């Protein structure tokens, strides 16, 4: 048996658990920032899930009306801890500057992926079950509409066919290609 027999599953579990928690905090942050319905069942569930992590930070960090600094700091700290644990599990040394910059890159990647998948899911739902009413669909609309509406104004529909999601998906991929490599290179430069 190789030395990875135990470290690979442990690393996988660490990565998944932290990723799910960071995703929940990011969704809570985005839904608050975009002023989604706070009484939605899914919004309330996200609040209950993330409250134990955010409550201590909220005592010391001020929050604006739409910008929740506790959520931003919590995501950065959790991503930093996750990367640190993964490096330790892999038997590598820890470089705080490298991990901090890489944490920023990972959070930006997650943010762009949230919008990427949200747009894809919204498009699929519009084909499969248009006009459906569900708390998840309502939040999906609240999450994607600030991006979809400006794109719809710029790109005319072709006989009822909305091409704006394609433009958004291309734009997100371009952002990933333009933003992430320089930040990751910076991480290796400081590391």
C-alpha positions in Angstrom: 0.0 0.0 0.0 1.2 3.5 -0.8 1.4 6.3 1.7 -1.5 7.9 -0.1 -3.9 5.2 1.0 -5.0 7.1 4.1 -4.0 10.7 3.2 -6.1 10.8 0.0 -9.4 10.0 1.7 -8.6 12.3 4.6 -7.7 15.1 2.3 -10.9 14.5 0.3 -13.0 14.7 3.4 -11.3 17.9 4.6 -11.7 19.5 1.2 -15.4 18.5 0.9 -16.4 19.6 4.4 -14.7 23.0 4.1 -15.9 23.5 0.6 -19.5 22.9 1.6 -19.2 25.3 4.6 -17.5 28.0 2.4 -20.2 27.6 -0.3 -23.0 28.0 2.3 -21.4 31.2 3.6 -20.8 32.5 0.1 -24.5 31.8 -0.9 -25.6 33.5 2.3 -23.4 36.5 1.5 -24.5 36.7 -2.1 -28.2 36.4 -1.3 -27.9 39.1 1.4 -25.9 41.4 -1.0 -28.4 40.8 -3.8 -31.3 41.4 -1.4 -33.0 38.1 -2.0 -36.0 37.1 0.0 -34.8 36.6 3.6 -38.0 34.7 4.4 -37.3 32.0 1.8 -36.9 28.6 3.5 -33.5 28.0 1.8 -32.3 31.4 2.9 -33.3 30.7 6.4 -31.6 27.3 6.3 -28.4 28.9 5.1 -28.6 31.4 8.0 -29.1 28.6 10.5 -26.2 26.6 9.0 -23.7 29.4 8.9 -24.7 31.3 12.1 -22.3 29.3 14.4 -19.4 30.3 12.3 -20.4 33.9 11.7 -21.8 34.9 15.1 -18.4 35.3 16.8 -17.0 37.3 13.9 -20.1 39.6 13.9 -19.4 40.6 17.5 -16.1 42.3 16.4 -16.7 43.2 12.7 -19.1 45.9 11.6 -21.4 45.0 8.7 -22.9 47.4 6.2 -26.4 47.1 5.0 -25.5 44.8 2.1 -21.8 44.0 2.7 -21.4 41.4 5.4 -17.7 41.7 6.4 -18.0 38.7 8.8 -19.0 36.4 5.9 -16.1 37.7 3.8 -13.6 37.2 6.5 -15.0 33.8 7.5 -14.7 32.6 3.9 -11.1 33.7 3.7 -10.2 32.2 7.1 -11.9 28.9 6.3 -10.3 28.7 2.8 -6.9 29.4 4.4 -7.4 26.7 7.0 -8.6 24.2 4.4 -5.5 24.8 2.2 -3.3 24.6 5.3 -4.7 21.3 6.3 -4.4 19.9 2.8 -0.8 21.0 2.7 -0.1 19.3 6.0 -1.9 16.1 5.0 0.2 16.1 1.8 3.3 16.5 3.9 4.2 19.9 2.4 5.4 22.9 4.3 3.2 25.9 5.1 3.9 29.3 3.7 1.3 31.8 5.0 1.7 34.3 2.1 1.3 31.6 -0.5 -1.8 30.2 1.2 -3.4 33.6 1.7 -3.0 34.6 -2.0 -4.1 31.1 -3.1 -7.1 31.4 -0.8 -8.2 34.6 -2.6 -7.9 32.8 -6.0 -9.9 29.8 -4.7 -12.7 32.1 -3.4 -12.8 34.0 -6.7 -13.0 30.7 -8.5 -15.8 29.6 -6.3 -17.7 32.9 -6.8 -17.5 32.6 -10.6 -18.5 28.9 -10.4 -21.6 29.8 -8.3 -22.7 32.1 -11.1 -21.7 29.7 -13.8 -23.7 26.8 -12.4 -26.6 29.1 -11.4 -27.0 30.4 -14.9 -26.8 26.8 -16.4 -29.4 25.5 -13.9 -31.7 28.4 -14.5 -31.5 27.8 -18.3 -32.2 24.1 -17.9 -35.1 24.8 -15.6 -36.6 27.2 -18.1 -36.6 24.4 -20.6 -37.9 21.7 -18.4 -40.3 23.4 -16.1 -40.9 27.1 -17.1 -42.9 29.1 -14.6 -42.5 26.7 -11.7 -42.7 28.0 -8.2 -40.3 26.6 -5.7 -38.1 28.3 -3.0 -35.0 27.2 -4.8 -36.1 28.5 -8.2 -37.0 31.9 -6.5 -33.5 32.1 -5.0 -31.9 31.1 -8.3 -33.8 33.9 -10.0 -32.7 36.4 -7.3 -29.1 35.2 -7.7 -28.9 35.3 -11.5 -31.2 38.2 -12.4 -28.7 41.0 -11.6 -26.4 39.4 -14.2 -29.1 38.2 -16.7 -31.0 41.5 -16.9 -28.1 43.7 -18.2 -27.1 40.9 -20.7 -30.7 40.7 -22.0 -30.7 44.5 -22.6 -27.5 44.2 -24.6 -28.3 41.0 -26.6 -31.7 41.0 -28.4 -33.7 37.8 -28.3 -34.0 35.9 -31.6 -37.6 35.0 -32.1 -38.1 34.2 -28.4 -34.7 32.6 -28.0 -32.7 34.3 -25.3 -29.0 34.2 -26.0 -27.9 36.3 -23.0 -27.1 33.1 -20.9 -24.5 32.1 -23.5 -22.9 35.5 -23.4 -22.9 35.3 -19.6 -21.3 31.9 -19.6 -18.6 33.1 -22.1 -18.0 36.1 -19.9 -17.6 34.0 -16.8 -15.1 31.7 -18.5 -13.2 34.7 -19.8 -13.0 36.2 -16.3 -11.7 32.8 -15.0 -9.1 32.8 -17.7 -8.0 36.4 -17.1 -8.2 36.7 -13.3 -7.2 33.3 -11.8 -3.8 32.6 -13.5 -2.2 35.9 -12.5 -3.4 35.5 -8.9 -2.1 31.9 -8.8 1.2 33.0 -10.3 1.4 35.7 -7.6 0.8 33.0 -5.0 3.8 31.0 -6.3 5.9 34.2 -6.6 5.3 35.0 -2.9 5.6 31.4 -1.9 
